[in-house]
């Protein structure tokens, strides 16, 4: 398990602001938090070095890319052995429709979030890329009607509110 990093209220506020807008300038962040821009730069650099900030991602709208239907695929792999896990995960990650793959406990081994063009594309994906594989014992499909982002992610008990 990864070690926690001690964060003060200024760090928490910076993380909250960056999660809302990762493109914010250091000058703007510093002004909102009440510190110098150079201090802000040093703090964000330290958060990166310590592994708290993992990187920045560009988020795309799947519907605007012709992938307006999203689904969650619960996949059971049998036998569930180590030599099958790596190749299966790498194959799923290489699919252009796959957004996220989770390895789970419980009756299902994987949960795969996919974005496809339409119902026929989803059917093709499930049949050609999942159920046709020898190690896939079962696939359950759940359509996503709507999605909401949550956050910001902060340590337990931290509000991320500006320091008083």
Protein Blocks (a to p, Z undefined) as FASTA:
>chain_A
ZZdddddfklmmmmmmmmmommbcfklmmmmnopafklmmmmmmmmmmnomanbdcdddd
fklnopabccddddddddddfklmmmmmmmmmmpmklmbdcddedjbfbdcddddfblml
mmmmmmmmmmmpmklmbdcddddfbdcdedddddehiaoiacZZ
